[in-house]
């Protein structure tokens, strides 16, 4: 495609829509403009901060035409979306994995990626993702921040346990960080700097406990009026925290046309490879929010010990091998031994040949 004259579109065209591909990186955004006829209008770079995006909009505003921008989903894409929407743009956030499937590239650069996004917009092939509201994003952030703090707390507790193991100290109680466990830690003899490190870890654990408890109280207060959480809590294994996490990650349930679509969004469905008569199911796809998968897996683990579900679990588990099948494997091994195939029947090394360890040392 040839390069277009920007002045011609500014003066003559009355129905031009500019398709703008935006390839975002840490410090800049590569921009590609394509006209409604599919001709390249302009390519340039702009800073990725608020002032740079404002300058980008002013530079594109000289064409005096509606603009549709496309940016791949990544950290910072929502900021670019919100800033450009403020200035009247239509902005789509494209699924990065699906973009890669639609337009595989032999030469991948920021400039080429911006051109691909603009071309997808021109052909109406943008795999746009659903964007949550600012209120829902705030709810997600609170639940995710709690998980982040819990992860750090678990790391500190594991470090304290490793210090005890390093110096041969046994832990007779189930909870090392309860009242009895704190008393034991105060009496144990640690050399420096391990003692100061254990003490600092305990102080950090106490601070994290306080912050996590504050977040959980907020989640419980907010979840009482939530339209999904009371329904989720009727399922075994789901409490206030898990229910709030699942509800905030799903968002609006009406955006899924079927339960199958929701299952695919969670990433808990297996990968499928089909070709002709071949149909293979692999590991979990793990597409979608990882925090949603965490919440569902935590609920499943907690529900596995529920009395109502314990009787139903064996029906979904892999049945054990039958005694006849095990006997058949033994018979096949015995037949190999009768044929002299001792390598399969007895994988142990030949004892008649001395190994290097057994061979006498000769200077």
C-alpha positions in Angstrom: 0.0 0.0 0.0 1.3 3.5 -0.9 1.7 6.4 1.5 -1.2 8.8 1.4 -1.0 12.6 1.4 -2.4 13.9 4.8 -3.4 17.2 3.3 -5.7 15.5 0.7 -7.7 13.7 3.4 -7.9 16.8 5.5 -9.4 18.9 2.7 -11.2 16.6 0.3 -12.6 13.6 2.2 -15.8 13.9 4.2 -16.1 10.3 5.5 -12.6 9.4 6.4 -12.1 7.3 9.6 -8.5 7.0 10.8 -7.5 3.6 12.1 -4.6 4.1 14.6 -2.5 1.2 15.8 -0.8 1.8 19.1 2.1 -0.5 20.2 2.8 0.3 23.8 6.1 -0.1 25.5 7.5 1.1 28.8 8.5 4.6 27.7 6.9 5.1 24.3 4.1 4.2 22.0 4.6 3.5 18.3 1.7 4.9 16.3 0.5 3.9 12.8 -2.3 5.8 11.0 -4.2 4.1 8.2 -7.0 5.7 6.2 -10.5 4.3 5.6 -9.2 3.3 2.1 -6.4 1.2 3.7 -3.6 3.6 2.7 -0.7 4.4 5.1 -1.1 8.0 6.4 1.6 8.4 8.9 3.9 6.6 11.3 5.6 8.1 14.3 6.5 7.6 18.0 5.2 9.4 21.1 6.0 9.3 24.8 3.7 7.0 26.8 2.9 9.4 29.6 -0.1 11.7 30.0 1.6 14.7 28.2 2.8 12.5 25.4 -0.7 11.1 24.8 -2.1 14.6 24.7 0.4 15.5 22.1 -0.5 12.4 20.1 -4.2 13.4 20.1 -3.3 17.0 18.9 -1.1 15.6 16.1 -3.9 13.3 14.9 -6.5 16.1 15.3 -5.2 17.9 12.2 -7.0 15.4 10.1 -10.3 16.5 11.6 -11.9 13.0 11.3 -13.2 10.4 13.7 -10.4 8.1 15.1 -10.4 4.5 16.2 -7.4 3.4 18.1 -6.3 -0.2 18.9 -3.9 -1.2 21.7 -2.9 -4.6 22.8 -3.9 -5.8 26.3 -1.0 -5.3 28.7 -0.1 -3.4 31.8 -0.7 0.3 31.0 -3.2 -0.3 28.1 -6.1 0.7 30.3 -4.3 4.0 31.1 -3.8 4.7 27.4 -7.5 3.8 26.7 -8.8 6.1 29.4 -6.6 9.0 28.3 -7.5 8.8 24.6 -11.2 8.3 25.3 -11.1 11.6 27.2 -10.2 13.4 23.9 -13.0 11.8 21.9 -11.3 8.7 20.5 -12.9 5.3 20.1 -10.3 2.9 21.6 -10.4 -0.9 21.6 -8.1 -3.1 23.7 -7.2 -6.2 21.8 -6.5 -9.6 23.2 -2.8 -10.1 22.7 -2.9 -13.9 22.3 -5.7 -13.7 19.7 -3.9 -10.9 17.8 -0.9 -13.2 17.6 -3.1 -16.0 16.1 -4.7 -13.7 13.6 -1.5 -12.1 12.3 1.6 -14.3 12.9 4.7 -12.3 11.9 8.1 -13.4 10.6 9.5 -9.9 11.4 8.3 -8.6 14.7 9.1 -5.0 15.7 7.2 -2.2 17.5 6.7 -0.5 14.2 5.3 -3.6 12.5 3.1 -4.4 15.5 1.5 -0.9 15.3 0.9 -1.4 11.6 -0.8 -4.8 12.3 -3.1 -3.3 14.9 -4.1 -0.6 12.5 -4.8 -3.1 9.7 -7.0 -5.2 12.0 -9.0 -2.1 12.8 -9.3 -1.3 9.1 -10.6 -4.9 8.4 -12.9 -5.0 11.5 -11.0 -8.0 12.9 -10.0 -6.6 16.3 -10.4 -9.2 19.0 -11.5 -6.6 21.5 -11.8 -7.6 25.2 -14.4 -6.6 27.8 -13.3 -3.7 30.0 -14.5 -3.5 33.6 -15.8 -0.3 35.1 -13.6 1.8 37.4 -15.7 0.6 40.4 -15.1 -3.1 39.5 -11.4 -2.4 38.9 -11.2 -1.0 42.5 -12.8 -4.1 43.8 -10.4 -6.3 41.9 -7.5 -4.4 43.2 -8.5 -4.8 46.8 -8.9 -8.6 46.5 -5.6 -8.9 44.5 -3.8 -6.8 47.1 -4.9 -9.1 49.8 -3.6 -12.1 47.9 -0.3 -10.2 47.4 0.1 -9.6 51.2 -0.9 -13.2 52.0 1.9 -14.4 49.7 4.5 -12.3 51.4 3.3 -13.5 54.8 3.6 -17.1 53.8 7.2 -16.4 52.5 8.2 -14.9 55.9 6.7 -17.8 57.8 8.6 -20.3 55.7 11.8 -18.4 56.3 11.3 -18.6 60.1 10.6 -22.4 59.8 13.8 -22.8 57.7 15.8 -21.0 60.4 14.5 -23.5 63.0 15.4 -26.4 60.8 18.9 -25.0 60.2 19.7 -25.1 64.0 17.9 -28.3 64.8 14.9 -26.8 66.7 11.8 -28.9 66.7 8.3 -27.4 66.7 5.9 -29.4 68.9 2.8 -27.3 68.2 0.7 -27.0 65.1 0.8 -23.2 64.8 4.3 -21.8 65.3 2.9 -18.2 65.2 0.2 -18.6 67.8 0.6 -17.8 71.5 2.5 -21.0 72.4 4.6 -20.8 69.3 5.7 -17.1 70.0 6.7 -18.2 73.5 8.8 -21.0 72.1 10.5 -18.7 69.6 11.4 -16.2 72.4 13.1 -19.0 74.4 15.0 -20.6 71.6 18.7 -19.9 71.2 19.7 -18.4 67.8 23.1 -16.9 66.9 23.3 -13.6 65.2 22.2 -12.6 62.6 19.5 -15.3 62.5 17.9 -14.2 65.8 17.5 -10.6 64.6 16.1 -11.9 61.3 13.6 -14.1 63.0 12.5 -11.2 65.2 12.2 -8.9 62.2 10.2 -11.5 60.3 7.7 -11.8 63.3 7.3 -8.0 63.3 6.5 -8.0 59.6 4.1 -10.9 60.0 2.2 -9.0 62.7 2.0 -6.0 60.4 0.8 -8.1 57.5 -1.8 -9.8 59.7 -3.2 -6.4 60.7 -3.4 -5.2 57.1 -4.9 -8.4 55.8 -7.6 -8.3 58.6 -8.5 -4.7 57.6 -9.0 -5.8 54.0 -11.0 -8.8 54.9 -13.4 -6.7 57.1 -13.8 -4.3 54.1 -14.5 -7.2 51.8 -17.1 -8.6 54.2 -18.9 -5.3 54.5 -18.9 -4.7 50.8 -19.9 -8.2 49.9 -23.1 -8.1 52.1 -24.8 -5.9 49.4 -23.2 -7.6 46.4 -25.6 -9.2 44.0 -23.4 -12.3 43.3 -21.6 -13.0 46.6 -24.6 -14.2 48.6 -25.4 -16.6 45.8 -21.8 -17.8 45.6 -21.6 -18.5 49.3 -24.4 -21.0 49.0 -21.9 -23.3 47.3 -19.7 -25.4 49.5 -16.1 -24.1 49.9 -16.8 -20.4 49.2 -16.7 -17.8 51.9 -16.5 -14.1 52.0 -13.0 -13.6 50.7 -13.2 -16.3 48.0 -16.6 -15.2 46.9 -15.6 -11.6 46.6 -12.5 -12.6 44.6 -14.6 -14.7 42.2 -17.3 -12.1 41.8 -14.9 -9.3 41.1 -12.9 -11.2 38.6 -16.0 -12.4 36.7 -17.6 -9.0 36.6 -20.9 -8.9 34.7 -22.2 -12.5 34.4 -24.5 -11.5 31.5 -21.6 -11.0 29.2 -21.2 -14.7 28.9 -23.7 -16.3 26.5 -23.4 -19.8 28.0 -21.7 -21.7 30.9 -19.2 -23.0 28.3 -18.1 -19.5 27.6 -17.6 -18.8 31.3 -15.6 -22.0 31.7 -13.4 -21.0 28.8 -12.8 -17.6 30.4 -11.6 -19.2 33.7 -8.9 -21.1 31.9 -9.8 -24.3 33.8 -10.8 -26.2 30.6 -8.2 -28.5 28.9 -6.5 -27.7 25.7 -8.0 -29.4 22.7 -6.2 -30.5 19.6 -8.4 -32.0 16.9 -7.5 -33.1 13.4 -9.5 -35.7 11.5 -10.0 -38.7 13.8 -7.5 -37.4 16.3 -8.9 -35.7 19.4 -6.4 -34.9 22.2 -7.1 -33.2 25.5 -4.1 -31.7 27.2 -3.4 -29.6 30.3 -5.4 -26.7 31.5 -5.4 -23.8 29.1 -4.9 -21.2 31.9 -6.3 -18.4 29.8 -8.0 -15.5 31.6 -7.5 -14.0 35.1 -5.1 -16.1 37.2 -6.8 -14.7 40.4 -10.1 -16.2 39.2 -8.5 -19.6 38.8 -7.0 -19.2 42.3 -10.4 -18.5 43.8 -12.1 -21.4 42.1 -9.3 -23.8 43.0 -9.4 -22.7 46.7 -13.1 -23.3 46.7 -12.7 -26.7 45.1 -10.1 -27.8 47.7 -12.2 -26.6 50.6 -15.3 -28.2 49.1 -13.6 -31.6 48.7 -13.8 -32.1 52.5 -17.5 -31.2 52.6 -19.7 -34.2 53.7 -22.1 -33.6 50.8 -19.3 -33.9 48.2 -17.1 -36.6 49.6 -19.3 -39.4 48.2 -19.5 -37.8 44.8 -15.7 -37.4 44.3 -14.7 -41.0 43.7 -17.0 -41.2 40.6 -15.0 -38.4 38.9 -11.6 -39.8 39.8 -9.5 -42.2 37.7 -10.5 -45.8 38.7 -7.6 -47.9 40.1 -6.1 -50.6 37.9 -7.9 -53.9 38.2 -6.1 -57.0 39.7 -6.5 -58.8 36.3 -4.6 -55.9 34.6 -1.8 -56.1 37.1 -1.6 -59.9 36.7 -1.4 -59.5 33.0 1.6 -57.2 33.3 3.3 -59.8 35.5 2.6 -62.5 33.0 4.1 -60.5 30.2 7.3 -59.9 32.3 7.5 -63.6 33.1 7.3 -64.5 29.3 10.1 -62.0 28.5 12.2 -63.7 31.2 11.5 -67.1 29.7 12.7 -65.8 26.3 16.0 -64.7 27.8 15.1 -61.0 27.6 16.6 -60.4 31.0 17.1 -56.7 30.4 13.4 -56.2 30.6 12.7 -58.7 33.3 15.4 -57.6 35.7 16.6 -54.1 35.2 19.3 -54.5 37.9 22.9 -54.4 36.7 24.8 -57.7 36.2 26.3 -58.7 39.4 28.9 -60.9 37.8 30.7 -57.9 36.2 32.5 -55.8 38.8 31.7 -52.1 38.6 34.3 -49.4 38.9 33.6 -49.2 42.6 34.2 -52.9 43.0 37.3 -53.1 40.8 40.6 -53.3 42.7 42.7 -50.2 42.7 45.9 -50.5 40.6 48.5 -47.8 40.9 
